[in-house]
């Protein structure tokens, strides 16, 4: 009897062993889909002279052809389908949009070095100029560079993140670009150890916050800088032109060379013929609303066509000189946060009036 039990046990163990061994033999086929895709990439890449790896964008294009060849049933309405690494949900993906640099950065938790091969991305690369991938510390970063400033719409679908790249006006009714003048090595005017670039940034940040608070989700506000950088004039004006902004506001402060009595607010506008908006009326709205809240002298609207960002702007543009740094009294006020808040309020009032009066 005991012998029989031992024999049965041995047989069962032996049987199990054979099963496990054969399973191991066939196991590779369970993960071969990803592996074969990767191998195909590498074959494809090797087939091209001097290319050992495909770029992110080439991979995306290649994935699309592979899925066609395989007649995979892949249907989605959005532009991109991004697979999440195993064990991670689409809601964990972080997206940061950087319109001035025309990049959208995705951070994917759990994505390793070979993520792009293991989890083929699918979609139509329209408006995508470049796509790069890097991984570090158990997360991957996908950088999407677009041909113009774009917004995105995301849909979290569990194992897949669906992403649509849309224009600013597909997302917002109204788009304003706020440009803090100067920055980095360009200080602008310097008086009493105060740098114009710092004042401009402070006024811009207040204005951006106030605009978002006042007008809510229907208004998109972009900035040319939010720190001590100095984007080129071309980049600044391109953000306004390419996002087809409804209004481009460049924020500066004035300084007189000799007359330290000069004081007040000036608004510069584009006086060139053939504009499809009343530029002078727009400038006057801003100078009126700003001086009303600031209590500063209204120095009025002035043609500023020689200024690069005004000259090259294809969209309604104004350059605001909030106050005079060369005037000691003005300079004291300009540095005060309450004064910066008032200017932000004046800008909001002017935007509301411009939208109503000029249908801008
Ligand atoms: Zn300036």
Boltz pocket constraint, residues with backbone or C-beta under 6 A from the ligand:
constraints:
  - pocket:
      binder: B
      contacts: [[A, 181], [A, 182], [A, 188], [A, 189], [A, 196], [A, 251], [A, 252], [A, 253]]
      max_distance: 6.0
